[in-house]
Amino acid sequence: MRYSRGMLDSSRPPSPTADATERAEGAPGVIDHTVSFAHANVAGLVLLVLAFAVVLGAYVALWGLPSRESVRALTRAGWLATLLPWAVIGVSAVVHEALHAVGFRAFGGVPWRSIRFGVNWRLLTPFAGTSTPMSARAYRWAGALPGLVLGVAPAVAGLALGSGWLASYGAFMLGAAGGDAVALWAIRRVPSGARVRDSRHRVGCEVLARPDAGSASGAAA
């Protein structure tokens, strides 16, 4: 999808080409750049495998395989070693969505009262969303924030410190940000100053091609 200044600059009326594009995309005044939750989850699984391959491969190259003593200690932990990772994942999922909200507020100036949280129970996918439009630049930063804070930072720290646990956590959280990566890829050609609105029922956003485009609640994976 290519954009002209007339399509995305709210100070100018939309061109006939823009109107034709909007009709083709289905909603007046917006250009859809979303994917389904199911596709975002598949992308997350692919990114999870890639993240573990890259991060743990780098860890082994730098620090070698875990010692026999550390493996024995893990097996002796028993039920704690089984339950603790699930507790960490649950807390991290909440923090992931909270970071989206912080990004909406910090980068997009979105009021806290406009930010909503929820869960797609069919796919067990939590989300944070907002009905307030923002610039594509702000949306990108808000979308990337959880992956940077919970994924990239722990992975780099784990590799630097020789912590297999920290590196593994970072790799897992990079995979958890797969839906965000898909949403960011979907708007890769959208100009940074374009106004976008989070989509309510899908992953990603809609580009507001007209200033009178209505608003709706949004969701970011």
N, CA, C and O of each residue as an XYZ file, in Angstrom:
884
protein
N       0.852     -1.190      0.000
C       0.000      0.000      0.000
C       0.884      1.236      0.000
O       1.710      1.405      0.897
N       0.724      2.099     -0.989
C       1.470      3.345     -1.037
C       0.558      4.493     -0.631
O      -0.647      4.451     -0.880
N       1.130      5.524     -0.002
C       0.346      6.632      0.514
C       0.825      7.929     -0.098
O       2.024      8.152     -0.262
N      -0.134      8.784     -0.435
C       0.200     10.143     -0.841
C      -0.057     11.055      0.339
O      -0.775     10.688      1.269
N       0.526     12.241      0.307
C       0.288     13.185      1.406
C      -1.191     13.512      1.514
O      -1.703     13.707      2.616
N      -1.892     13.577      0.372
C      -3.302     13.916      0.413
C      -4.138     12.892      1.126
O      -5.147     13.233      1.744
N      -3.730     11.609      1.049
C      -4.493     10.552      1.707
C      -4.367     10.616      3.205
O      -5.318     10.292      3.916
N      -3.179     11.038      3.721
C      -2.906     10.939      5.147
C      -2.837     12.287      5.846
O      -2.752     12.328      7.073
N      -2.868     13.373      5.118
C      -2.824     14.700      5.718
C      -4.249     15.167      5.948
O      -4.990     15.408      4.995
N      -4.633     15.297      7.214
C      -6.023     15.633      7.544
C      -6.382     17.043      7.129
O      -7.562     17.392      7.147
N      -5.401     17.887      6.749
C      -5.703     19.250      6.351
C      -6.163     19.315      4.901
O      -6.579     20.381      4.447
N      -6.103     18.207      4.156
C      -6.504     18.194      2.765
C      -7.654     17.219      2.575
O      -7.713     16.205      3.271
N      -8.576     17.500      1.644
C      -9.660     16.555      1.381
C      -9.125     15.308      0.707
O      -8.126     15.379     -0.009
N      -9.771     14.157      0.921
C      -9.307     12.924      0.306
C      -9.468     12.955     -1.204
O     -10.429     13.533     -1.712
N      -8.554     12.351     -1.918
C      -8.623     12.292     -3.369
C      -9.566     11.182     -3.793
O      -9.892     10.319     -2.978
N     -10.023     11.175     -5.061
C     -10.853     10.057     -5.536
C     -10.143      8.724     -5.393
O     -10.773      7.706     -5.106
N      -8.800      8.728     -5.599
C      -8.055      7.481     -5.422
C      -8.166      6.971     -4.002
O      -8.349      5.774     -3.778
N      -8.053      7.891     -3.024
C      -8.174      7.502     -1.620
C      -9.549      6.939     -1.332
O      -9.679      5.938     -0.628
N     -10.613      7.597     -1.891
C     -11.963      7.104     -1.653
C     -12.138      5.701     -2.210
O     -12.770      4.851     -1.582
N     -11.574      5.457     -3.397
C     -11.682      4.123     -3.987
C     -10.974      3.097     -3.123
O     -11.458      1.980     -2.941
N      -9.820      3.487     -2.590
C      -9.080      2.579     -1.711
C      -9.879      2.273     -0.469
O      -9.946      1.122     -0.040
N     -10.497      3.308      0.124
C     -11.268      3.104      1.346
C     -12.450      2.185      1.095
O     -12.739      1.309      1.909
N     -13.139      2.377     -0.032
C     -14.272      1.504     -0.317
C     -13.810      0.069     -0.495
O     -14.480     -0.872     -0.072
N     -12.652     -0.084     -1.128
C     -12.131     -1.434     -1.338
C     -11.732     -2.081     -0.033
O     -11.872     -3.293      0.125
N     -11.233     -1.288      0.910
C     -10.800     -1.830      2.187
C     -11.982     -2.095      3.111
O     -11.827     -2.834      4.083
N     -13.154     -1.524      2.851
C     -14.341     -1.894      3.587
C     -14.914     -0.851      4.512
O     -16.123     -0.875      4.741
N     -14.129      0.077      5.071
C     -14.648      1.043      6.026
C     -14.361      2.440      5.520
O     -13.258      2.698      5.038
N     -15.339      3.371      5.615
C     -15.118      4.733      5.133
C     -14.119      5.463      6.001
O     -14.198      5.414      7.229
N     -13.169      6.148      5.359
C     -12.247      6.998      6.093
C     -11.075      6.293      6.715
O     -10.258      6.951      7.359
N     -10.938      4.972      6.560
C      -9.819      4.262      7.169
C      -9.231      3.265      6.173
O      -9.920      2.785      5.273
N      -7.948      2.966      6.351
C      -7.274      1.947      5.548
C      -6.785      0.879      6.516
O      -5.993      1.166      7.415
N      -7.247     -0.330      6.338
C      -6.984     -1.398      7.289
C      -5.560     -1.942      7.166
O      -5.083     -2.227      6.067
N      -4.892     -2.082      8.311
C      -3.559     -2.688      8.377
C      -3.535     -3.661      9.562
O      -2.744     -3.490     10.490
N      -4.393     -4.673      9.531
C      -4.522     -5.586     10.658
C      -4.375     -7.035     10.204
O      -4.444     -7.342      9.014
N      -4.172     -7.911     11.179
C      -4.191     -9.356     10.948
C      -5.056     -9.971     12.048
O      -5.329     -9.328     13.062
N      -5.479    -11.204     11.845
C      -6.309    -11.859     12.846
C      -5.472    -12.292     14.040
O      -4.253    -12.426     13.935
N      -6.131    -12.513     15.182
C      -5.451    -13.020     16.367
C      -4.810    -14.383     16.077
O      -3.721    -14.678     16.568
N      -5.491    -15.209     15.278
C      -4.954    -16.533     14.965
C      -3.639    -16.423     14.203
O      -2.678    -17.125     14.521
N      -3.587    -15.548     13.197
C      -2.354    -15.365     12.440
C      -1.253    -14.789     13.323
O      -0.089    -15.166     13.191
N      -1.617    -13.879     14.220
C      -0.622    -13.303     15.125
C      -0.049    -14.367     16.051
O       1.144    -14.349     16.355
N      -0.899    -15.303     16.506
C      -0.411    -16.388     17.372
C       0.534    -17.321     16.624
O       1.531    -17.776     17.184
N       0.223    -17.608     15.361
C       1.117    -18.445     14.556
C       2.463    -17.759     14.387
O       3.511    -18.394     14.507
N       2.432    -16.449     14.106
C       3.675    -15.686     13.978
C       4.456    -15.713     15.277
O       5.686    -15.769     15.264
N       3.744    -15.674     16.410
C       4.415    -15.738     17.701
C       5.138    -17.053     17.901
O       6.248    -17.077     18.432
N       4.513    -18.165     17.475
C       5.166    -19.471     17.604
C       6.427    -19.547     16.751
O       7.450    -20.078     17.183
N       6.341    -19.007     15.528
C       7.515    -19.002     14.643
C       8.629    -18.155     15.248
O       9.790    -18.564     15.266
N       8.262    -16.953     15.750
C       9.265    -16.083     16.349
C       9.842    -16.701     17.613
O      11.022    -16.512     17.910
N       9.019    -17.445     18.369
C       9.496    -18.114     19.577
C      10.605    -19.116     19.243
O      11.643    -19.148     19.903
N      10.372    -19.930     18.216
C      11.379    -20.908     17.804
C      12.659    -20.199     17.356
O      13.760    -20.595     17.738
N      12.507    -19.154     16.545
C      13.674    -18.419     16.057
C      14.431    -17.751     17.206
O      15.661    -17.759     17.239
N      13.672    -17.169     18.155
C      14.311    -16.481     19.278
C      15.121    -17.449     20.127
O      16.248    -17.143     20.516
N      14.552    -18.621     20.420
C      15.287    -19.615     21.205
C      16.511    -20.111     20.446
O      17.578    -20.294     21.032
N      16.357    -20.327     19.151
C      17.487    -20.806     18.358
C      18.631    -19.797     18.362
O      19.792    -20.169     18.530
N      18.298    -18.512     18.175
C      19.331    -17.480     18.093
C      19.935    -17.193     19.468
O      21.156    -17.191     19.626
N      19.064    -16.948     20.472
C      19.556    -16.546     21.790
C      20.302    -17.693     22.471
O      21.414    -17.500     22.962
N      19.705    -18.880     22.506
C      20.364    -20.001     23.176
C      21.572    -20.500     22.383
O      22.540    -20.995     22.961
N      21.510    -20.369     21.065
C      22.684    -20.696     20.271
C      23.845    -19.773     20.611
O      24.986    -20.218     20.733
N      23.549    -18.482     20.765
C      24.588    -17.527     21.151
C      25.089    -17.802     22.565
O      26.278    -17.665     22.853
N      24.151    -18.200     23.456
C      24.560    -18.504     24.833
C      25.531    -19.692     24.879
O      26.553    -19.645     25.563
N      25.198    -20.744     24.149
C      26.073    -21.924     24.136
C      27.423    -21.574     23.525
O      28.461    -22.042     23.992
N      27.408    -20.743     22.470
C      28.672    -20.347     21.839
C      29.546    -19.547     22.801
O      30.771    -19.659     22.776
N      28.899    -18.730     23.658
C      29.660    -17.880     24.588
C      30.040    -18.605     25.876
O      31.153    -18.445     26.376
N      29.106    -19.411     26.419
C      29.284    -19.962     27.757
C      29.306    -21.487     27.814
O      29.583    -22.062     28.866
N      29.020    -22.135     26.713
C      29.001    -23.584     26.708
C      27.689    -24.147     27.231
O      26.806    -23.394     27.641
N      27.560    -25.465     27.218
C      26.349    -26.139     27.702
C      26.293    -26.095     29.230
O      27.331    -25.982     29.883
N      25.079    -26.184     29.811
C      24.965    -26.207     31.274
C      25.730    -27.384     31.878
O      25.825    -28.452     31.273
N      26.263    -27.178     33.055
C      27.007    -28.237     33.729
C      26.054    -29.319     34.244
O      24.854    -29.087     34.386
N      26.605    -30.498     34.520
C      25.788    -31.573     35.063
C      25.214    -31.212     36.418
O      24.094    -31.603     36.747
N      25.977    -30.466     37.207
C      25.506    -30.062     38.534
C      24.264    -29.174     38.438
O      23.326    -29.343     39.216
N      24.249    -28.235     37.497
C      23.089    -27.352     37.359
C      21.874    -28.119     36.873
O      20.749    -27.817     37.271
N      22.092    -29.118     36.008
C      20.967    -29.935     35.534
C      20.406    -30.772     36.678
O      19.189    -30.899     36.813
N      21.295    -31.351     37.512
C      20.827    -32.127     38.667
C      20.058    -31.246     39.645
O      19.034    -31.664     40.185
N      20.543    -30.036     39.873
C      19.857    -29.112     40.779
C      18.459    -28.789     40.262
O      17.519    -28.664     41.047
N      18.320    -28.656     38.948
C      17.016    -28.371     38.357
C      16.061    -29.538     38.555
O      14.897    -29.335     38.897
N      16.544    -30.762     38.341
C      15.677    -31.926     38.519
C      15.294    -32.132     39.979
O      14.201    -32.616     40.270
N      16.195    -31.764     40.908
C      15.865    -31.905     42.335
C      14.817    -30.900     42.792
O      14.153    -31.110     43.807
N      14.667    -29.810     42.047
C      13.691    -28.783     42.441
C      12.259    -29.299     42.342
O      11.371    -28.792     43.027
N      12.027    -30.305     41.492
C      10.722    -30.960     41.412
C       9.588    -30.031     41.034
O       9.649    -29.340     40.018
N       8.552    -30.019     41.860
C       7.331    -29.264     41.562
C       7.599    -27.771     41.441
O       6.921    -27.085     40.676
N       8.566    -27.261     42.177
C       8.869    -25.827     42.101
C       9.365    -25.460     40.706
O       8.992    -24.420     40.162
N      10.207    -26.316     40.130
C      10.721    -26.055     38.790
C       9.610    -26.124     37.749
O       9.728    -25.529     36.678
N       8.526    -26.850     38.054
C       7.404    -26.961     37.124
C       6.450    -25.782     37.239
O       5.993    -25.248     36.229
N       6.145    -25.372     38.480
C       5.147    -24.327     38.689
C       5.692    -22.914     38.525
O       4.980    -22.025     38.057
N       6.948    -22.701     38.905
C       7.502    -21.345     38.874
C       7.486    -20.724     37.480
O       7.106    -19.561     37.347
N       7.887    -21.456     36.430
C       7.842    -20.840     35.102
C       6.442    -20.389     34.696
O       6.288    -19.350     34.055
N       5.412    -21.170     35.068
C       4.043    -20.769     34.724
C       3.642    -19.502     35.460
O       2.958    -18.648     34.896
N       4.059    -19.373     36.712
C       3.767    -18.148     37.463
C       4.464    -16.951     36.835
O       3.884    -15.870     36.729
N       5.717    -17.147     36.419
C       6.465    -16.058     35.776
C       5.806    -15.658     34.458
O       5.705    -14.471     34.149
N       5.357    -16.649     33.681
C       4.686    -16.361     32.410
C       3.399    -15.569     32.636
O       3.116    -14.615     31.910
N       2.619    -15.970     33.650
C       1.374    -15.256     33.940
C       1.608    -13.809     34.317
O       0.932    -12.914     33.811
N       2.566    -13.575     35.205
C       2.885    -12.201     35.611
C       3.426    -11.413     34.426
O       3.091    -10.241     34.251
N       4.260    -12.051     33.613
C       4.854    -11.370     32.468
C       3.807    -10.974     31.435
O       3.937     -9.937     30.785
N       2.759    -11.805     31.279
C       1.692    -11.460     30.343
C       0.980    -10.181     30.768
O       0.633     -9.345     29.934
N       0.767    -10.038     32.072
C       0.137     -8.822     32.594
C       1.061     -7.613     32.382
O       0.618     -6.544     31.962
N       2.346     -7.805     32.681
C       3.311     -6.712     32.506
C       3.421     -6.327     31.031
O       3.551     -5.147     30.704
N       3.370     -7.320     30.145
C       3.433     -7.066     28.697
C       2.340     -6.089     28.271
O       2.607     -5.105     27.582
N       1.105     -6.374     28.689
C      -0.003     -5.495     28.307
C       0.084     -4.142     29.012
O      -0.284     -3.115     28.442
N       0.572     -4.147     30.256
C       0.748     -2.878     30.971
C       1.757     -1.992     30.250
O       1.606     -0.771     30.223
N       2.785     -2.602     29.669
C       3.781     -1.826     28.924
C       3.179     -1.233     27.651
O       3.541     -0.124     27.257
N       2.264     -1.960     27.005
C       1.545     -1.358     25.879
C       0.813     -0.100     26.335
O       0.863      0.938     25.676
N       0.139     -0.210     27.466
C      -0.614      0.932     27.991
C       0.320      2.105     28.305
O       0.014      3.253     27.985
N       1.451      1.804     28.928
C       2.432      2.852     29.218
C       2.910      3.495     27.917
O       3.088      4.711     27.852
N       3.118      2.676     26.877
C       3.537      3.212     25.590
C       2.486      4.105     24.964
O       2.813      5.161     24.423
N       1.205      3.688     25.033
C       0.130      4.535     24.513
C       0.135      5.896     25.200
O      -0.031      6.936     24.562
N       0.329      5.861     26.507
C       0.314      7.097     27.284
C       1.571      7.942     27.035
O       1.473      9.142     26.779
N       2.743      7.314     27.111
C       4.001      8.055     27.038
C       4.293      8.572     25.635
O       4.724      9.714     25.472
N       4.064      7.750     24.631
C       4.418      8.140     23.266
C       3.263      8.758     22.493
O       3.471      9.616     21.636
N       2.026      8.314     22.801
C       0.873      8.814     22.066
C       0.044      9.830     22.803
O      -0.887     10.397     22.229
N       0.361     10.084     24.091
C      -0.424     11.040     24.867
C      -1.851     10.593     25.110
O      -2.733     11.429     25.302
N      -2.097      9.283     25.105
C      -3.456      8.751     25.269
C      -3.872      8.843     26.741
O      -3.108      8.422     27.609
N      -5.050      9.377     27.048
C      -5.506      9.419     28.447
C      -5.666      8.006     29.013
O      -6.084      7.090     28.305
N      -5.331      7.840     30.292
C      -5.450      6.508     30.917
C      -6.866      5.965     30.807
O      -7.062      4.762     30.635
N      -7.868      6.860     30.905
C      -9.258      6.398     30.892
C      -9.661      5.818     29.538
O     -10.672      5.122     29.438
N      -8.873      6.102     28.488
C      -9.194      5.590     27.158
C      -8.532      4.239     26.867
O      -8.759      3.652     25.809
N      -7.720      3.751     27.796
C      -7.009      2.492     27.590
C      -7.789      1.357     28.234
O      -8.185      1.442     29.397
N      -8.005      0.301     27.474
C      -8.789     -0.840     27.954
C      -7.961     -2.113     27.874
O      -7.083     -2.249     27.022
N      -8.256     -3.045     28.779
C      -7.597     -4.343     28.805
C      -8.641     -5.438     28.649
O      -9.800     -5.260     29.025
N      -8.229     -6.563     28.096
C      -9.162     -7.672     27.934
C      -8.436     -8.942     27.530
O      -7.209     -8.972     27.438
N      -9.218     -9.996     27.291
C      -8.671    -11.287     26.884
C      -9.552    -11.856     25.782
O     -10.776    -11.890     25.913
N      -8.927    -12.304     24.694
C      -9.632    -13.078     23.679
C      -9.651    -14.518     24.177
O      -8.686    -15.258     23.987
N     -10.756    -14.913     24.816
C     -10.811    -16.196     25.498
C     -10.739    -17.375     24.538
O     -10.269    -18.448     24.918
N     -11.195    -17.198     23.307
C     -11.160    -18.306     22.346
C      -9.718    -18.706     22.055
O      -9.417    -19.888     21.889
N      -8.824    -17.711     21.995
C      -7.421    -17.981     21.711
C      -6.527    -17.760     22.920
O      -5.305    -17.875     22.823
N      -7.143    -17.438     24.078
C      -6.388    -17.174     25.308
C      -5.313    -16.106     25.083
O      -4.168    -16.251     25.511
N      -5.716    -15.028     24.398
C      -4.784    -13.961     24.052
C      -5.173    -12.676     24.769
O      -6.221    -12.109     24.460
N      -4.368    -12.193     25.713
C      -4.659    -10.912     26.358
C      -4.347     -9.756     25.415
O      -3.560     -9.899     24.480
N      -4.965     -8.623     25.670
C      -4.684     -7.456     24.843
C      -4.891     -6.175     25.642
O      -5.608     -6.149     26.642
N      -4.244     -5.115     25.170
C      -4.480     -3.762     25.669
C      -4.805     -2.904     24.463
O      -4.176     -3.051     23.415
N      -5.769     -2.016     24.588
C      -6.178     -1.214     23.445
C      -6.684      0.145     23.847
O      -6.911      0.417     25.026
N      -6.859      1.001     22.856
C      -7.344      2.348     23.104
C      -8.167      2.819     21.921
O      -7.923      2.411     20.785
N      -9.129      3.665     22.180
C      -9.962      4.238     21.127
C      -9.390      5.552     20.609
O      -9.922      6.121     19.655
N      -8.329      6.035     21.214
C      -7.778      7.347     20.864
C      -6.753      7.232     19.740
O      -5.796      6.468     19.860
N      -6.938      7.983     18.642
C      -5.943      7.960     17.565
C      -4.608      8.542     18.025
O      -4.553      9.347     18.955
N      -3.537      8.122     17.360
C      -2.195      8.636     17.651
C      -1.378      8.563     16.371
O      -1.849      8.041     15.360
N      -0.166      9.081     16.409
C       0.684      9.004     15.232
C       1.192      7.579     15.053
O       1.274      6.809     16.010
N       1.533      7.242     13.810
C       2.093      5.917     13.551
C       3.398      5.733     14.316
O       3.709      4.626     14.757
N       4.160      6.804     14.474
C       5.411      6.721     15.241
C       5.134      6.302     16.679
O       5.812      5.419     17.204
N       4.149      6.920     17.323
C       3.796      6.574     18.702
C       3.282      5.142     18.789
O       3.609      4.414     19.726
N       2.469      4.740     17.801
C       1.928      3.370     17.806
C       3.047      2.346     17.683
O       3.009      1.297     18.326
N       4.034      2.650     16.863
C       5.169      1.720     16.709
C       5.928      1.562     18.023
O       6.264      0.446     18.418
N       6.197      2.676     18.697
C       6.929      2.589     19.957
C       6.118      1.844     21.016
O       6.664      1.033     21.764
N       4.808      2.122     21.076
C       3.952      1.434     22.039
C       3.893     -0.064     21.743
O       3.847     -0.880     22.663
N       3.895     -0.421     20.456
C       3.860     -1.824     20.087
C       5.169     -2.548     20.362
O       5.171     -3.731     20.700
N       6.283     -1.833     20.217
C       7.593     -2.462     20.393
C       8.052     -2.506     21.845
O       8.945     -3.284     22.181
N       7.464     -1.691     22.706
C       7.962     -1.547     24.078
C       8.041     -2.863     24.852
O       9.086     -3.125     25.448
N       7.000     -3.716     24.884
C       7.117     -4.966     25.650
C       8.231     -5.883     25.141
O       8.944     -6.494     25.938
N       8.382     -5.980     23.826
C       9.430     -6.824     23.284
C      10.817     -6.325     23.644
O      11.725     -7.120     23.886
N      10.984     -5.002     23.681
C      12.280     -4.426     24.035
C      12.591     -4.632     25.515
O      13.697     -5.033     25.875
N      11.589     -4.348     26.381
C      11.809     -4.394     27.829
C      11.874     -5.830     28.352
O      12.763     -6.169     29.132
N      10.932     -6.670     27.922
C      10.839     -8.035     28.457
C      11.590     -9.064     27.622
O      11.881    -10.157     28.108
N      11.907     -8.730     26.377
C      12.576     -9.681     25.510
C      14.030     -9.358     25.242
O      14.923    -10.100     25.651
N      14.270     -8.254     24.557
C      15.635     -7.900     24.154
C      16.527     -7.649     25.365
O      17.635     -8.180     25.439
N      16.053     -6.840     26.317
C      16.892     -6.489     27.471
C      17.309     -7.710     28.291
O      18.501     -7.855     28.565
N      16.381     -8.610     28.706
C      16.810     -9.806     29.444
C      17.707    -10.733     28.630
O      18.643    -11.319     29.174
N      17.432    -10.871     27.333
C      18.258    -11.750     26.498
C      19.693    -11.241     26.431
O      20.637    -12.018     26.571
N      19.858     -9.933     26.216
C      21.206     -9.354     26.155
C      21.893     -9.470     27.512
O      23.079     -9.794     27.585
N      21.143     -9.203     28.593
C      21.717     -9.307     29.934
C      22.134    -10.749     30.234
O      23.202    -10.984     30.801
N      21.291    -11.711     29.854
C      21.621    -13.113     30.088
C      22.872    -13.537     29.343
O      23.691    -14.282     29.882
N      23.032    -13.072     28.109
C      24.228    -13.401     27.339
C      25.465    -12.738     27.938
O      26.543    -13.331     27.967
N      25.302    -11.502     28.418
C      26.445    -10.777     28.978
C      26.874    -11.363     30.327
O      28.065    -11.421     30.632
N      25.899    -11.795     31.129
C      26.188    -12.273     32.481
C      26.369    -13.787     32.563
O      26.764    -14.309     33.606
N      26.087    -14.479     31.491
C      26.184    -15.933     31.517
C      25.043    -16.592     32.255
O      25.211    -17.678     32.811
N      23.876    -15.951     32.271
C      22.700    -16.493     32.942
C      21.795    -17.177     31.926
O      21.147    -16.510     31.119
N      21.751    -18.505     31.965
C      20.894    -19.239     31.051
C      19.421    -18.971     31.296
O      18.629    -18.898     30.356
N      19.054    -18.824     32.573
C      17.662    -18.532     32.906
C      17.226    -17.201     32.302
O      16.156    -17.109     31.701
N      18.049    -16.181     32.462
C      17.693    -14.850     31.964
C      17.646    -14.836     30.444
O      16.756    -14.228     29.848
N      18.605    -15.506     29.821
C      18.614    -15.576     28.358
C      17.383    -16.320     27.843
O      16.784    -15.910     26.849
N      17.003    -17.407     28.510
C      15.825    -18.176     28.102
C      14.549    -17.362     28.271
O      13.656    -17.402     27.425
N      14.477    -16.621     29.379
C      13.307    -15.772     29.601
C      13.198    -14.720     28.499
O      12.114    -14.496     27.960
N      14.308    -14.079     28.166
C      14.287    -13.077     27.110
C      13.854    -13.664     25.779
O      13.084    -13.042     25.048
N      14.346    -14.868     25.454
C      13.959    -15.525     24.206
C      12.458    -15.819     24.199
O      11.787    -15.614     23.187
N      11.932    -16.301     25.330
C      10.506    -16.614     25.405
C       9.658    -15.358     25.232
O       8.647    -15.386     24.531
N      10.062    -14.260     25.865
C       9.280    -13.035     25.776
C       9.385    -12.376     24.406
O       8.484    -11.643     23.998
N      10.479    -12.634     23.694
C      10.545    -12.197     22.302
C       9.500    -12.940     21.477
O       8.840    -12.347     20.624
N       9.351    -14.239     21.732
C       8.302    -15.000     21.066
C       6.916    -14.505     21.426
O       6.021    -14.474     20.582
N       6.737    -14.113     22.696
C       5.437    -13.589     23.132
C       5.096    -12.275     22.448
O       3.928    -11.892     22.384
N       6.106    -11.583     21.938
C       5.885    -10.315     21.232
C       5.710    -10.527     19.729
O       5.770     -9.569     18.958
N       5.492    -11.778     19.306
C       5.336    -12.065     17.887
C       4.159    -11.339     17.256
O       4.262    -10.850     16.131
N       3.032    -11.265     17.974
C       1.880    -10.546     17.449
C       2.173     -9.070     17.263
O       1.728     -8.457     16.292
N       2.927     -8.499     18.198
C       3.318     -7.094     18.072
C       4.215     -6.893     16.857
O       4.091     -5.901     16.137
N       5.125     -7.850     16.635
C       6.014     -7.750     15.481
C       5.224     -7.779     14.177
O       5.549     -7.055     13.236
N       4.180     -8.620     14.118
C       3.341     -8.691     12.930
C       2.605     -7.369     12.714
O       2.510     -6.885     11.586
N       2.084     -6.786     13.799
C       1.379     -5.506     13.695
C       2.310     -4.409     13.195
O       1.913     -3.580     12.377
N       3.542     -4.403     13.683
C       4.513     -3.401     13.243
C       4.897     -3.617     11.776
O       5.066     -2.654     11.028
N       5.031     -4.865     11.372
C       5.353     -5.152      9.983
C       4.229     -4.698      9.062
O       4.484     -4.233      7.951
N       2.977     -4.831      9.520
C       1.822     -4.469      8.693
C       1.777     -2.975      8.393
O       1.164     -2.570      7.405
N       2.417     -2.140      9.227
C       2.400     -0.687      8.983
C       3.792     -0.172      8.630
O       4.100      1.002      8.836
N       4.630     -1.060      8.097
C       6.017     -0.664      7.813
C       6.101      0.455      6.779
O       7.063      1.223      6.790
N       5.109      0.568      5.880
C       5.146      1.595      4.843
C       4.305      2.823      5.192
O       4.216      3.761      4.400
N       3.696      2.818      6.363
C       2.880      3.961      6.781
C       3.792      5.073      7.289
O       4.639      4.812      8.143
N       3.652      6.297      6.799
C       4.495      7.400      7.267
C       4.367      7.617      8.769
O       3.296      7.423      9.344
N       5.470      8.021      9.401
C       5.489      8.172     10.861
C       4.463      9.167     11.365
O       3.936      9.005     12.466
N       4.168     10.196     10.580
C       3.231     11.217     11.029
C       1.775     10.914     10.757
O       0.905     11.689     11.153
N       1.480      9.792     10.082
C       0.090      9.441      9.793
C      -0.661      9.149     11.088
O      -0.084      8.645     12.052
N      -1.962      9.474     11.099
C      -2.795      9.193     12.265
C      -3.355      7.780     12.138
O      -3.905      7.413     11.100
N      -3.211      6.992     13.202
C      -3.696      5.614     13.184
C      -4.580      5.374     14.398
O      -4.530      6.107     15.385
N      -5.390      4.326     14.295
C      -6.299      3.949     15.382
C      -6.202      2.450     15.596
O      -6.284      1.668     14.648
N      -6.028      2.057     16.852
C      -5.942      0.649     17.203
C      -7.222     -0.074     16.807
O      -8.315      0.469     16.966
N      -7.096     -1.299     16.291
C      -8.261     -2.079     15.887
C      -8.838     -2.825     17.076
O      -8.097     -3.331     17.919
N     -10.144     -2.892     17.144
C     -10.797     -3.525     18.290
C     -10.769     -5.043     18.229
O     -10.516     -5.694     19.243
N     -11.022     -5.618     17.063
C     -11.216     -7.063     16.966
C     -10.044     -7.791     16.317
O     -10.074     -9.018     16.217
N      -9.016     -7.075     15.876
C      -7.886     -7.698     15.216
C      -6.583     -7.107     15.727
O      -6.595     -6.133     16.481
N      -5.478     -7.679     15.329
C      -4.162     -7.197     15.756
C      -3.666     -6.174     14.743
O      -3.611     -6.452     13.545
N      -3.309     -4.999     15.227
C      -2.822     -3.945     14.344
C      -3.683     -2.709     14.428
O      -4.403     -2.503     15.404
N      -3.604     -1.883     13.391
C      -4.299     -0.597     13.434
C      -4.871     -0.249     12.073
O      -4.610     -0.908     11.067
N      -5.664      0.817     12.083
C      -6.239      1.375     10.866
C      -5.661      2.775     10.671
O      -5.559      3.549     11.622
N      -5.288      3.090      9.442
C      -4.782      4.418      9.138
C      -5.971      5.318      8.832
O      -6.806      4.993      7.988
N      -6.040      6.452      9.522
C      -7.141      7.386      9.331
C      -6.834      8.262      8.123
O      -5.973      9.140      8.184
N      -7.548      8.015      7.022
C      -7.315      8.771      5.796
C      -8.144     10.040      5.750
O      -7.904     10.905      4.907
N      -9.128     10.166      6.653
C      -9.963     11.374      6.697
C     -10.129     11.787      8.150
O     -10.187     10.925      9.026
N     -10.207     13.089      8.429
C     -10.354     13.531      9.810
C     -11.671     13.152     10.438
O     -11.792     13.168     11.663
N     -12.696     12.800      9.611
C     -14.009     12.482     10.171
C     -14.182     10.978     10.382
O     -15.279     10.511     10.687
N     -13.081     10.214     10.218
C     -13.196      8.771     10.454
C     -13.553      8.518     11.899
O     -12.896      9.044     12.798
N     -14.590      7.717     12.145
C     -15.054      7.488     13.501
C     -14.063      6.708     14.313
O     -13.157      6.091     13.753
N     -14.206      6.717     15.620
C     -13.286      6.006     16.500
C     -13.977      4.789     17.104
O     -15.201      4.737     17.229
N     -13.161      3.827     17.467
C     -13.651      2.595     18.096
C     -12.599      2.064     19.014
O     -11.419      2.389     18.882
N     -13.023      1.238     19.955
C     -12.076      0.666     20.905
C     -11.054     -0.149     20.166
O     -11.333     -0.653     19.079
N      -9.872     -0.291     20.733
C      -8.818     -0.989     20.039
C      -8.228     -2.127     20.845
O      -8.534     -2.291     22.026
N      -7.382     -2.907     20.202
C      -6.693     -3.991     20.876
C      -5.332     -4.170     20.269
O      -5.187     -4.219     19.048
N      -4.335     -4.267     21.113
C      -2.985     -4.579     20.652
C      -2.554     -5.852     21.352
O      -2.648     -5.955     22.575
N      -2.102     -6.778     20.619
C      -1.719     -8.038     21.214
C      -0.534     -7.880     22.134
O      -0.077     -8.857     22.726
